[in-house]
Amino acid sequence: CGTPVVATRIWGTPEVVQEPVAGRLVADRSAGAFAQAIRGLLADRPDRAAVRRYAEGFSWEATTQGQIALFDKIVNS
């Protein structure tokens, strides 16, 4: 849908939410940190089409194809 994400910078989140294309990451899980990130998004809105294109890279189809390619590489090496 092209809506950017505000998420915490923990575990695998930075691998999925690429700044600034997909949204903003916060290190601090406080309301203030989230509010600041949201204000930043509102002041400098990412291109909705770019956010959508980025998110499409995580579709079931794209993820499945990526896994198949990885397994092929492992099996054939």
mmCIF file of the N, C-alpha and C atoms, coordinates in Angstrom:
data_MODEL
# 
_entry.id   MODEL 
# 
loop_
_atom_site.group_PDB 
_atom_site.id 
_atom_site.type_symbol 
_atom_site.label_atom_id 
_atom_site.label_alt_id 
_atom_site.label_comp_id 
_atom_site.label_asym_id 
_atom_site.label_entity_id 
_atom_site.label_seq_id 
_atom_site.pdbx_PDB_ins_code 
_atom_site.Cartn_x 
_atom_site.Cartn_y 
_atom_site.Cartn_z 
_atom_site.occupancy 
_atom_site.B_iso_or_equiv 
_atom_site.pdbx_formal_charge 
_atom_site.auth_seq_id 
_atom_site.auth_comp_id 
_atom_site.auth_asym_id 
_atom_site.auth_atom_id 
_atom_site.pdbx_PDB_model_num 
ATOM 1   N N  . CYS A 1 1  ? 0.816  -1.204  0.000  1.00 0.00 ? 1  CYS A N  1 
ATOM 2   C CA . CYS A 1 1  ? 0.000  0.000   0.000  1.00 0.00 ? 1  CYS A CA 1 
ATOM 3   C C  . CYS A 1 1  ? 0.857  1.266   0.000  1.00 0.00 ? 1  CYS A C  1 
ATOM 4   N N  . GLY A 1 2  ? 2.151  1.141   0.257  1.00 0.00 ? 2  GLY A N  1 
ATOM 5   C CA . GLY A 1 2  ? 3.022  2.302   0.209  1.00 0.00 ? 2  GLY A CA 1 
ATOM 6   C C  . GLY A 1 2  ? 3.127  3.079   1.499  1.00 0.00 ? 2  GLY A C  1 
ATOM 7   N N  . THR A 1 3  ? 2.684  2.488   2.603  1.00 0.00 ? 3  THR A N  1 
ATOM 8   C CA . THR A 1 3  ? 2.762  3.167   3.898  1.00 0.00 ? 3  THR A CA 1 
ATOM 9   C C  . THR A 1 3  ? 4.093  2.841   4.562  1.00 0.00 ? 3  THR A C  1 
ATOM 10  N N  . PRO A 1 4  ? 4.901  3.847   4.905  1.00 0.00 ? 4  PRO A N  1 
ATOM 11  C CA . PRO A 1 4  ? 6.183  3.579   5.552  1.00 0.00 ? 4  PRO A CA 1 
ATOM 12  C C  . PRO A 1 4  ? 5.986  3.067   6.981  1.00 0.00 ? 4  PRO A C  1 
ATOM 13  N N  . VAL A 1 5  ? 7.008  2.400   7.496  1.00 0.00 ? 5  VAL A N  1 
ATOM 14  C CA . VAL A 1 5  ? 6.964  1.752   8.803  1.00 0.00 ? 5  VAL A CA 1 
ATOM 15  C C  . VAL A 1 5  ? 7.834  2.513   9.793  1.00 0.00 ? 5  VAL A C  1 
ATOM 16  N N  . VAL A 1 6  ? 7.392  2.550   11.045 1.00 0.00 ? 6  VAL A N  1 
ATOM 17  C CA . VAL A 1 6  ? 8.247  2.974   12.153 1.00 0.00 ? 6  VAL A CA 1 
ATOM 18  C C  . VAL A 1 6  ? 8.369  1.757   13.056 1.00 0.00 ? 6  VAL A C  1 
ATOM 19  N N  . ALA A 1 7  ? 9.603  1.293   13.255 1.00 0.00 ? 7  ALA A N  1 
ATOM 20  C CA . ALA A 1 7  ? 9.826  0.073   14.027 1.00 0.00 ? 7  ALA A CA 1 
ATOM 21  C C  . ALA A 1 7  ? 11.088 0.213   14.868 1.00 0.00 ? 7  ALA A C  1 
ATOM 22  N N  . THR A 1 8  ? 11.239 -0.694  15.822 1.00 0.00 ? 8  THR A N  1 
ATOM 23  C CA . THR A 1 8  ? 12.437 -0.678  16.650 1.00 0.00 ? 8  THR A CA 1 
ATOM 24  C C  . THR A 1 8  ? 13.588 -1.362  15.927 1.00 0.00 ? 8  THR A C  1 
ATOM 25  N N  . ARG A 1 9  ? 14.783 -0.929  16.254 1.00 0.00 ? 9  ARG A N  1 
ATOM 26  C CA . ARG A 1 9  ? 16.005 -1.452  15.636 1.00 0.00 ? 9  ARG A CA 1 
ATOM 27  C C  . ARG A 1 9  ? 16.464 -2.682  16.434 1.00 0.00 ? 9  ARG A C  1 
ATOM 28  N N  . ILE A 1 10 ? 15.683 -3.765  16.354 1.00 0.00 ? 10 ILE A N  1 
ATOM 29  C CA . ILE A 1 10 ? 16.032 -4.986  17.076 1.00 0.00 ? 10 ILE A CA 1 
ATOM 30  C C  . ILE A 1 10 ? 15.987 -6.177  16.142 1.00 0.00 ? 10 ILE A C  1 
ATOM 31  N N  . TRP A 1 11 ? 16.683 -7.254  16.542 1.00 0.00 ? 11 TRP A N  1 
ATOM 32  C CA . TRP A 1 11 ? 16.718 -8.526  15.820 1.00 0.00 ? 11 TRP A CA 1 
ATOM 33  C C  . TRP A 1 11 ? 16.848 -8.317  14.320 1.00 0.00 ? 11 TRP A C  1 
ATOM 34  N N  . GLY A 1 12 ? 15.948 -8.861  13.539 1.00 0.00 ? 12 GLY A N  1 
ATOM 35  C CA . GLY A 1 12 ? 16.072 -8.792  12.087 1.00 0.00 ? 12 GLY A CA 1 
ATOM 36  C C  . GLY A 1 12 ? 15.362 -7.623  11.442 1.00 0.00 ? 12 GLY A C  1 
ATOM 37  N N  . THR A 1 13 ? 14.802 -6.733  12.252 1.00 0.00 ? 13 THR A N  1 
ATOM 38  C CA . THR A 1 13 ? 14.039 -5.616  11.689 1.00 0.00 ? 13 THR A CA 1 
ATOM 39  C C  . THR A 1 13 ? 14.860 -4.765  10.721 1.00 0.00 ? 13 THR A C  1 
ATOM 40  N N  . PRO A 1 14 ? 16.119 -4.421  11.034 1.00 0.00 ? 14 PRO A N  1 
ATOM 41  C CA . PRO A 1 14 ? 16.887 -3.615  10.079 1.00 0.00 ? 14 PRO A CA 1 
ATOM 42  C C  . PRO A 1 14 ? 17.109 -4.301  8.731  1.00 0.00 ? 14 PRO A C  1 
ATOM 43  N N  . GLU A 1 15 ? 17.026 -5.628  8.699  1.00 0.00 ? 15 GLU A N  1 
ATOM 44  C CA . GLU A 1 15 ? 17.170 -6.346  7.433  1.00 0.00 ? 15 GLU A CA 1 
ATOM 45  C C  . GLU A 1 15 ? 15.929 -6.195  6.565  1.00 0.00 ? 15 GLU A C  1 
ATOM 46  N N  . VAL A 1 16 ? 14.795 -5.921  7.192  1.00 0.00 ? 16 VAL A N  1 
ATOM 47  C CA . VAL A 1 16 ? 13.528 -5.829  6.468  1.00 0.00 ? 16 VAL A CA 1 
ATOM 48  C C  . VAL A 1 16 ? 13.122 -4.376  6.222  1.00 0.00 ? 16 VAL A C  1 
ATOM 49  N N  . VAL A 1 17 ? 13.314 -3.532  7.213  1.00 0.00 ? 17 VAL A N  1 
ATOM 50  C CA . VAL A 1 17 ? 12.921 -2.121  7.100  1.00 0.00 ? 17 VAL A CA 1 
ATOM 51  C C  . VAL A 1 17 ? 14.168 -1.310  6.755  1.00 0.00 ? 17 VAL A C  1 
ATOM 52  N N  . GLN A 1 18 ? 14.359 -1.062  5.480  1.00 0.00 ? 18 GLN A N  1 
ATOM 53  C CA . GLN A 1 18 ? 15.527 -0.313  5.019  1.00 0.00 ? 18 GLN A CA 1 
ATOM 54  C C  . GLN A 1 18 ? 15.218 1.176   5.087  1.00 0.00 ? 18 GLN A C  1 
ATOM 55  N N  . GLU A 1 19 ? 16.047 1.890   5.850  1.00 0.00 ? 19 GLU A N  1 
ATOM 56  C CA . GLU A 1 19 ? 15.872 3.341   5.939  1.00 0.00 ? 19 GLU A CA 1 
ATOM 57  C C  . GLU A 1 19 ? 16.533 4.013   4.741  1.00 0.00 ? 19 GLU A C  1 
ATOM 58  N N  . PRO A 1 20 ? 16.056 5.077   4.220  1.00 0.00 ? 20 PRO A N  1 
ATOM 59  C CA . PRO A 1 20 ? 14.771 5.720   4.483  1.00 0.00 ? 20 PRO A CA 1 
ATOM 60  C C  . PRO A 1 20 ? 13.649 5.223   3.578  1.00 0.00 ? 20 PRO A C  1 
ATOM 61  N N  . VAL A 1 21 ? 13.964 4.253   2.697  1.00 0.00 ? 21 VAL A N  1 
ATOM 62  C CA . VAL A 1 21 ? 12.983 3.820   1.694  1.00 0.00 ? 21 VAL A CA 1 
ATOM 63  C C  . VAL A 1 21 ? 11.721 3.246   2.324  1.00 0.00 ? 21 VAL A C  1 
ATOM 64  N N  . ALA A 1 22 ? 11.885 2.352   3.304  1.00 0.00 ? 22 ALA A N  1 
ATOM 65  C CA . ALA A 1 22 ? 10.728 1.645   3.865  1.00 0.00 ? 22 ALA A CA 1 
ATOM 66  C C  . ALA A 1 22 ? 10.171 2.300   5.121  1.00 0.00 ? 22 ALA A C  1 
ATOM 67  N N  . GLY A 1 23 ? 10.891 3.254   5.681  1.00 0.00 ? 23 GLY A N  1 
ATOM 68  C CA . GLY A 1 23 ? 10.411 3.906   6.898  1.00 0.00 ? 23 GLY A CA 1 
ATOM 69  C C  . GLY A 1 23 ? 11.560 4.321   7.788  1.00 0.00 ? 23 GLY A C  1 
ATOM 70  N N  . ARG A 1 24 ? 11.301 4.311   9.086  1.00 0.00 ? 24 ARG A N  1 
ATOM 71  C CA . ARG A 1 24 ? 12.298 4.740   10.071 1.00 0.00 ? 24 ARG A CA 1 
ATOM 72  C C  . ARG A 1 24 ? 12.456 3.682   11.148 1.00 0.00 ? 24 ARG A C  1 
ATOM 73  N N  . LEU A 1 25 ? 13.679 3.555   11.650 1.00 0.00 ? 25 LEU A N  1 
ATOM 74  C CA . LEU A 1 25 ? 13.969 2.659   12.759 1.00 0.00 ? 25 LEU A CA 1 
ATOM 75  C C  . LEU A 1 25 ? 14.376 3.481   13.962 1.00 0.00 ? 25 LEU A C  1 
ATOM 76  N N  . VAL A 1 26 ? 13.916 3.071   15.124 1.00 0.00 ? 26 VAL A N  1 
ATOM 77  C CA . VAL A 1 26 ? 14.271 3.760   16.360 1.00 0.00 ? 26 VAL A CA 1 
ATOM 78  C C  . VAL A 1 26 ? 15.033 2.795   17.262 1.00 0.00 ? 26 VAL A C  1 
ATOM 79  N N  . ALA A 1 27 ? 16.055 3.303   17.930 1.00 0.00 ? 27 ALA A N  1 
ATOM 80  C CA . ALA A 1 27 ? 16.840 2.477   18.843 1.00 0.00 ? 27 ALA A CA 1 
ATOM 81  C C  . ALA A 1 27 ? 16.167 2.386   20.206 1.00 0.00 ? 27 ALA A C  1 
ATOM 82  N N  . ASP A 1 28 ? 15.531 3.454   20.595 1.00 0.00 ? 28 ASP A N  1 
ATOM 83  C CA . ASP A 1 28 ? 14.885 3.553   21.903 1.00 0.00 ? 28 ASP A CA 1 
ATOM 84  C C  . ASP A 1 28 ? 13.404 3.210   21.756 1.00 0.00 ? 28 ASP A C  1 
ATOM 85  N N  . ARG A 1 29 ? 12.899 2.331   22.588 1.00 0.00 ? 29 ARG A N  1 
ATOM 86  C CA . ARG A 1 29 ? 11.501 1.903   22.486 1.00 0.00 ? 29 ARG A CA 1 
ATOM 87  C C  . ARG A 1 29 ? 10.557 2.839   23.241 1.00 0.00 ? 29 ARG A C  1 
ATOM 88  N N  . SER A 1 30 ? 10.935 4.078   23.398 1.00 0.00 ? 30 SER A N  1 
ATOM 89  C CA . SER A 1 30 ? 10.103 5.034   24.131 1.00 0.00 ? 30 SER A CA 1 
ATOM 90  C C  . SER A 1 30 ? 9.093  5.713   23.211 1.00 0.00 ? 30 SER A C  1 
ATOM 91  N N  . ALA A 1 31 ? 8.039  6.227   23.828 1.00 0.00 ? 31 ALA A N  1 
ATOM 92  C CA . ALA A 1 31 ? 7.026  6.964   23.066 1.00 0.00 ? 31 ALA A CA 1 
ATOM 93  C C  . ALA A 1 31 ? 7.657  8.175   22.382 1.00 0.00 ? 31 ALA A C  1 
ATOM 94  N N  . GLY A 1 32 ? 8.598  8.818   23.055 1.00 0.00 ? 32 GLY A N  1 
ATOM 95  C CA . GLY A 1 32 ? 9.261  9.982   22.480 1.00 0.00 ? 32 GLY A CA 1 
ATOM 96  C C  . GLY A 1 32 ? 10.040 9.647   21.220 1.00 0.00 ? 32 GLY A C  1 
ATOM 97  N N  . ALA A 1 33 ? 10.722 8.506   21.232 1.00 0.00 ? 33 ALA A N  1 
ATOM 98  C CA . ALA A 1 33 ? 11.488 8.091   20.055 1.00 0.00 ? 33 ALA A CA 1 
ATOM 99  C C  . ALA A 1 33 ? 10.561 7.796   18.880 1.00 0.00 ? 33 ALA A C  1 
ATOM 100 N N  . PHE A 1 34 ? 9.441  7.129   19.172 1.00 0.00 ? 34 PHE A N  1 
ATOM 101 C CA . PHE A 1 34 ? 8.480  6.841   18.102 1.00 0.00 ? 34 PHE A CA 1 
ATOM 102 C C  . PHE A 1 34 ? 7.858  8.133   17.581 1.00 0.00 ? 34 PHE A C  1 
ATOM 103 N N  . ALA A 1 35 ? 7.522  9.040   18.483 1.00 0.00 ? 35 ALA A N  1 
ATOM 104 C CA . ALA A 1 35 ? 6.930  10.312  18.071 1.00 0.00 ? 35 ALA A CA 1 
ATOM 105 C C  . ALA A 1 35 ? 7.894  11.092  17.180 1.00 0.00 ? 35 ALA A C  1 
ATOM 106 N N  . GLN A 1 36 ? 9.168  11.107  17.552 1.00 0.00 ? 36 GLN A N  1 
ATOM 107 C CA . GLN A 1 36 ? 10.164 11.821  16.751 1.00 0.00 ? 36 GLN A CA 1 
ATOM 108 C C  . GLN A 1 36 ? 10.289 11.190  15.362 1.00 0.00 ? 36 GLN A C  1 
ATOM 109 N N  . ALA A 1 37 ? 10.282 9.860   15.295 1.00 0.00 ? 37 ALA A N  1 
ATOM 110 C CA . ALA A 1 37 ? 10.376 9.180   13.997 1.00 0.00 ? 37 ALA A CA 1 
ATOM 111 C C  . ALA A 1 37 ? 9.153  9.470   13.136 1.00 0.00 ? 37 ALA A C  1 
ATOM 112 N N  . ILE A 1 38 ? 7.982  9.478   13.744 1.00 0.00 ? 38 ILE A N  1 
ATOM 113 C CA . ILE A 1 38 ? 6.753  9.774   13.000 1.00 0.00 ? 38 ILE A CA 1 
ATOM 114 C C  . ILE A 1 38 ? 6.775  11.210  12.495 1.00 0.00 ? 38 ILE A C  1 
ATOM 115 N N  . ARG A 1 39 ? 7.211  12.141  13.351 1.00 0.00 ? 39 ARG A N  1 
ATOM 116 C CA . ARG A 1 39 ? 7.323  13.539  12.912 1.00 0.00 ? 39 ARG A CA 1 
ATOM 117 C C  . ARG A 1 39 ? 8.296  13.655  11.740 1.00 0.00 ? 39 ARG A C  1 
ATOM 118 N N  . GLY A 1 40 ? 9.392  12.904  11.810 1.00 0.00 ? 40 GLY A N  1 
ATOM 119 C CA . GLY A 1 40 ? 10.361 12.917  10.718 1.00 0.00 ? 40 GLY A CA 1 
ATOM 120 C C  . GLY A 1 40 ? 9.762  12.412  9.416  1.00 0.00 ? 40 GLY A C  1 
ATOM 121 N N  . LEU A 1 41 ? 8.945  11.355  9.504  1.00 0.00 ? 41 LEU A N  1 
ATOM 122 C CA . LEU A 1 41 ? 8.278  10.839  8.303  1.00 0.00 ? 41 LEU A CA 1 
ATOM 123 C C  . LEU A 1 41 ? 7.287  11.844  7.742  1.00 0.00 ? 41 LEU A C  1 
ATOM 124 N N  . LEU A 1 42 ? 6.570  12.512  8.623  1.00 0.00 ? 42 LEU A N  1 
ATOM 125 C CA . LEU A 1 42 ? 5.593  13.500  8.162  1.00 0.00 ? 42 LEU A CA 1 
ATOM 126 C C  . LEU A 1 42 ? 6.274  14.707  7.524  1.00 0.00 ? 42 LEU A C  1 
ATOM 127 N N  . ALA A 1 43 ? 7.458  15.062  8.023  1.00 0.00 ? 43 ALA A N  1 
ATOM 128 C CA . ALA A 1 43 ? 8.187  16.211  7.481  1.00 0.00 ? 43 ALA A CA 1 
ATOM 129 C C  . ALA A 1 43 ? 8.878  15.872  6.158  1.00 0.00 ? 43 ALA A C  1 
ATOM 130 N N  . ASP A 1 44 ? 9.299  14.625  6.023  1.00 0.00 ? 44 ASP A N  1 
ATOM 131 C CA . ASP A 1 44 ? 10.027 14.199  4.823  1.00 0.00 ? 44 ASP A CA 1 
ATOM 132 C C  . ASP A 1 44 ? 9.454  12.858  4.374  1.00 0.00 ? 44 ASP A C  1 
ATOM 133 N N  . ARG A 1 45 ? 8.298  12.933  3.746  1.00 0.00 ? 45 ARG A N  1 
ATOM 134 C CA . ARG A 1 45 ? 7.565  11.717  3.367  1.00 0.00 ? 45 ARG A CA 1 
ATOM 135 C C  . ARG A 1 45 ? 8.280  10.970  2.250  1.00 0.00 ? 45 ARG A C  1 
ATOM 136 N N  . PRO A 1 46 ? 8.468  9.664   2.453  1.00 0.00 ? 46 PRO A N  1 
ATOM 137 C CA . PRO A 1 46 ? 9.055  8.876   1.369  1.00 0.00 ? 46 PRO A CA 1 
ATOM 138 C C  . PRO A 1 46 ? 8.063  8.710   0.225  1.00 0.00 ? 46 PRO A C  1 
ATOM 139 N N  . ASP A 1 47 ? 8.572  8.453   -0.946 1.00 0.00 ? 47 ASP A N  1 
ATOM 140 C CA . ASP A 1 47 ? 7.739  8.245   -2.120 1.00 0.00 ? 47 ASP A CA 1 
ATOM 141 C C  . ASP A 1 47 ? 6.938  6.952   -1.944 1.00 0.00 ? 47 ASP A C  1 
ATOM 142 N N  . ARG A 1 48 ? 5.606  7.065   -1.995 1.00 0.00 ? 48 ARG A N  1 
ATOM 143 C CA . ARG A 1 48 ? 4.738  5.898   -1.766 1.00 0.00 ? 48 ARG A CA 1 
ATOM 144 C C  . ARG A 1 48 ? 5.008  4.777   -2.762 1.00 0.00 ? 48 ARG A C  1 
ATOM 145 N N  . ALA A 1 49 ? 5.264  5.126   -4.003 1.00 0.00 ? 49 ALA A N  1 
ATOM 146 C CA . ALA A 1 49 ? 5.542  4.101   -5.014 1.00 0.00 ? 49 ALA A CA 1 
ATOM 147 C C  . ALA A 1 49 ? 6.842  3.364   -4.688 1.00 0.00 ? 49 ALA A C  1 
ATOM 148 N N  . ALA A 1 50 ? 7.842  4.088   -4.193 1.00 0.00 ? 50 ALA A N  1 
ATOM 149 C CA . ALA A 1 50 ? 9.112  3.457   -3.827 1.00 0.00 ? 50 ALA A CA 1 
ATOM 150 C C  . ALA A 1 50 ? 8.927  2.529   -2.632 1.00 0.00 ? 50 ALA A C  1 
ATOM 151 N N  . VAL A 1 51 ? 8.140  2.961   -1.653 1.00 0.00 ? 51 VAL A N  1 
ATOM 152 C CA . VAL A 1 51 ? 7.853  2.113   -0.490 1.00 0.00 ? 51 VAL A CA 1 
ATOM 153 C C  . VAL A 1 51 ? 7.136  0.847   -0.949 1.00 0.00 ? 51 VAL A C  1 
ATOM 154 N N  . ARG A 1 52 ? 6.176  1.002   -1.827 1.00 0.00 ? 52 ARG A N  1 
ATOM 155 C CA . ARG A 1 52 ? 5.416  -0.145  -2.335 1.00 0.00 ? 52 ARG A CA 1 
ATOM 156 C C  . ARG A 1 52 ? 6.329  -1.115  -3.089 1.00 0.00 ? 52 ARG A C  1 
ATOM 157 N N  . ARG A 1 53 ? 7.189  -0.580  -3.962 1.00 0.00 ? 53 ARG A N  1 
ATOM 158 C CA . ARG A 1 53 ? 8.108  -1.439  -4.719 1.00 0.00 ? 53 ARG A CA 1 
ATOM 159 C C  . ARG A 1 53 ? 9.034  -2.210  -3.775 1.00 0.00 ? 53 ARG A C  1 
ATOM 160 N N  . TYR A 1 54 ? 9.515  -1.517  -2.755 1.00 0.00 ? 54 TYR A N  1 
ATOM 161 C CA . TYR A 1 54 ? 10.394 -2.169  -1.779 1.00 0.00 ? 54 TYR A CA 1 
ATOM 162 C C  . TYR A 1 54 ? 9.650  -3.305  -1.074 1.00 0.00 ? 54 TYR A C  1 
ATOM 163 N N  . ALA A 1 55 ? 8.426  -3.045  -0.640 1.00 0.00 ? 55 ALA A N  1 
ATOM 164 C CA . ALA A 1 55 ? 7.633  -4.052  0.076  1.00 0.00 ? 55 ALA A CA 1 
ATOM 165 C C  . ALA A 1 55 ? 7.325  -5.254  -0.805 1.00 0.00 ? 55 ALA A C  1 
ATOM 166 N N  . GLU A 1 56 ? 7.155  -5.028  -2.100 1.00 0.00 ? 56 GLU A N  1 
ATOM 167 C CA . GLU A 1 56 ? 6.860  -6.135  -3.013 1.00 0.00 ? 56 GLU A CA 1 
ATOM 168 C C  . GLU A 1 56 ? 8.002  -7.144  -3.072 1.00 0.00 ? 56 GLU A C  1 
ATOM 169 N N  . GLY A 1 57 ? 9.197  -6.727  -2.696 1.00 0.00 ? 57 GLY A N  1 
ATOM 170 C CA . GLY A 1 57 ? 10.332 -7.644  -2.628 1.00 0.00 ? 57 GLY A CA 1 
ATOM 171 C C  . GLY A 1 57 ? 10.196 -8.665  -1.515 1.00 0.00 ? 57 GLY A C  1 
ATOM 172 N N  . PHE A 1 58 ? 9.211  -8.477  -0.643 1.00 0.00 ? 58 PHE A N  1 
ATOM 173 C CA . PHE A 1 58 ? 8.970  -9.392  0.470  1.00 0.00 ? 58 PHE A CA 1 
ATOM 174 C C  . PHE A 1 58 ? 7.660  -10.152 0.302  1.00 0.00 ? 58 PHE A C  1 
ATOM 175 N N  . SER A 1 59 ? 7.152  -10.201 -0.919 1.00 0.00 ? 59 SER A N  1 
ATOM 176 C CA . SER A 1 59 ? 5.919  -10.959 -1.176 1.00 0.00 ? 59 SER A CA 1 
ATOM 177 C C  . SER A 1 59 ? 6.206  -12.451 -1.013 1.00 0.00 ? 59 SER A C  1 
ATOM 178 N N  . TRP A 1 60 ? 5.150  -13.248 -0.900 1.00 0.00 ? 60 TRP A N  1 
ATOM 179 C CA . TRP A 1 60 ? 5.327  -14.701 -0.807 1.00 0.00 ? 60 TRP A CA 1 
ATOM 180 C C  . TRP A 1 60 ? 6.094  -15.211 -2.018 1.00 0.00 ? 60 TRP A C  1 
ATOM 181 N N  . GLU A 1 61 ? 5.739  -14.717 -3.188 1.00 0.00 ? 61 GLU A N  1 
ATOM 182 C CA . GLU A 1 61 ? 6.398  -15.162 -4.425 1.00 0.00 ? 61 GLU A CA 1 
ATOM 183 C C  . GLU A 1 61 ? 7.887  -14.837 -4.395 1.00 0.00 ? 61 GLU A C  1 
ATOM 184 N N  . ALA A 1 62 ? 8.225  -13.598 -4.065 1.00 0.00 ? 62 ALA A N  1 
ATOM 185 C CA . ALA A 1 62 ? 9.631  -13.185 -4.048 1.00 0.00 ? 62 ALA A CA 1 
ATOM 186 C C  . ALA A 1 62 ? 10.413 -13.937 -2.974 1.00 0.00 ? 62 ALA A C  1 
ATOM 187 N N  . THR A 1 63 ? 9.820  -14.104 -1.799 1.00 0.00 ? 63 THR A N  1 
ATOM 188 C CA . THR A 1 63 ? 10.487 -14.809 -0.708 1.00 0.00 ? 63 THR A CA 1 
ATOM 189 C C  . THR A 1 63 ? 10.709 -16.275 -1.070 1.00 0.00 ? 63 THR A C  1 
ATOM 190 N N  . THR A 1 64 ? 9.693  -16.905 -1.650 1.00 0.00 ? 64 THR A N  1 
ATOM 191 C CA . THR A 1 64 ? 9.808  -18.309 -2.054 1.00 0.00 ? 64 THR A CA 1 
ATOM 192 C C  . THR A 1 64 ? 10.888 -18.483 -3.106 1.00 0.00 ? 64 THR A C  1 
ATOM 193 N N  . GLN A 1 65 ? 10.909 -17.618 -4.108 1.00 0.00 ? 65 GLN A N  1 
ATOM 194 C CA . GLN A 1 65 ? 11.935 -17.702 -5.152 1.00 0.00 ? 65 GLN A CA 1 
ATOM 195 C C  . GLN A 1 65 ? 13.331 -17.512 -4.565 1.00 0.00 ? 65 GLN A C  1 
ATOM 196 N N  . GLY A 1 66 ? 13.460 -16.613 -3.603 1.00 0.00 ? 66 GLY A N  1 
ATOM 197 C CA . GLY A 1 66 ? 14.747 -16.400 -2.945 1.00 0.00 ? 66 GLY A CA 1 
ATOM 198 C C  . GLY A 1 66 ? 15.205 -17.638 -2.186 1.00 0.00 ? 66 GLY A C  1 
ATOM 199 N N  . GLN A 1 67 ? 14.281 -18.301 -1.494 1.00 0.00 ? 67 GLN A N  1 
ATOM 200 C CA . GLN A 1 67 ? 14.616 -19.521 -0.764 1.00 0.00 ? 67 GLN A CA 1 
ATOM 201 C C  . GLN A 1 67 ? 15.011 -20.645 -1.721 1.00 0.00 ? 67 GLN A C  1 
ATOM 202 N N  . ILE A 1 68 ? 14.267 -20.802 -2.806 1.00 0.00 ? 68 ILE A N  1 
ATOM 203 C CA . ILE A 1 68 ? 14.590 -21.836 -3.794 1.00 0.00 ? 68 ILE A CA 1 
ATOM 204 C C  . ILE A 1 68 ? 15.976 -21.591 -4.383 1.00 0.00 ? 68 ILE A C  1 
ATOM 205 N N  . ALA A 1 69 ? 16.281 -20.349 -4.709 1.00 0.00 ? 69 ALA A N  1 
ATOM 206 C CA . ALA A 1 69 ? 17.602 -20.013 -5.255 1.00 0.00 ? 69 ALA A CA 1 
ATOM 207 C C  . ALA A 1 69 ? 18.700 -20.330 -4.241 1.00 0.00 ? 69 ALA A C  1 
ATOM 208 N N  . LEU A 1 70 ? 18.460 -20.033 -2.970 1.00 0.00 ? 70 LEU A N  1 
ATOM 209 C CA . LEU A 1 70 ? 19.439 -20.330 -1.921 1.00 0.00 ? 70 LEU A CA 1 
ATOM 210 C C  . LEU A 1 70 ? 19.652 -21.832 -1.795 1.00 0.00 ? 70 LEU A C  1 
ATOM 211 N N  . PHE A 1 71 ? 18.566 -22.603 -1.768 1.00 0.00 ? 71 PHE A N  1 
ATOM 212 C CA . PHE A 1 71 ? 18.686 -24.054 -1.657 1.00 0.00 ? 71 PHE A CA 1 
ATOM 213 C C  . PHE A 1 71 ? 19.411 -24.638 -2.864 1.00 0.00 ? 71 PHE A C  1 
ATOM 214 N N  . ASP A 1 72 ? 19.108 -24.152 -4.062 1.00 0.00 ? 72 ASP A N  1 
ATOM 215 C CA . ASP A 1 72 ? 19.808 -24.611 -5.268 1.00 0.00 ? 72 ASP A CA 1 
ATOM 216 C C  . ASP A 1 72 ? 21.306 -24.343 -5.157 1.00 0.00 ? 72 ASP A C  1 
ATOM 217 N N  . LYS A 1 73 ? 21.656 -23.178 -4.665 1.00 0.00 ? 73 LYS A N  1 
ATOM 218 C CA . LYS A 1 73 ? 23.064 -22.815 -4.518 1.00 0.00 ? 73 LYS A CA 1 
ATOM 219 C C  . LYS A 1 73 ? 23.757 -23.744 -3.528 1.00 0.00 ? 73 LYS A C  1 
ATOM 220 N N  . ILE A 1 74 ? 23.097 -24.040 -2.414 1.00 0.00 ? 74 ILE A N  1 
ATOM 221 C CA . ILE A 1 74 ? 23.683 -24.918 -1.396 1.00 0.00 ? 74 ILE A CA 1 
ATOM 222 C C  . ILE A 1 74 ? 23.843 -26.337 -1.934 1.00 0.00 ? 74 ILE A C  1 
ATOM 223 N N  . VAL A 1 75 ? 22.799 -26.848 -2.564 1.00 0.00 ? 75 VAL A N  1 
ATOM 224 C CA . VAL A 1 75 ? 22.819 -28.220 -3.072 1.00 0.00 ? 75 VAL A CA 1 
ATOM 225 C C  . VAL A 1 75 ? 23.852 -28.386 -4.181 1.00 0.00 ? 75 VAL A C  1 
ATOM 226 N N  . ASN A 1 76 ? 24.017 -27.389 -5.010 1.00 0.00 ? 76 ASN A N  1 
ATOM 227 C CA . ASN A 1 76 ? 24.907 -27.495 -6.164 1.00 0.00 ? 76 ASN A CA 1 
ATOM 228 C C  . ASN A 1 76 ? 26.333 -27.015 -5.899 1.00 0.00 ? 76 ASN A C  1 
ATOM 229 N N  . SER A 1 77 ? 26.650 -26.718 -4.657 1.00 0.00 ? 77 SER A N  1 
ATOM 230 C CA . SER A 1 77 ? 28.028 -26.261 -4.387 1.00 0.00 ? 77 SER A CA 1 
ATOM 231 C C  . SER A 1 77 ? 28.849 -27.318 -3.688 1.00 0.00 ? 77 SER A C  1 
# 
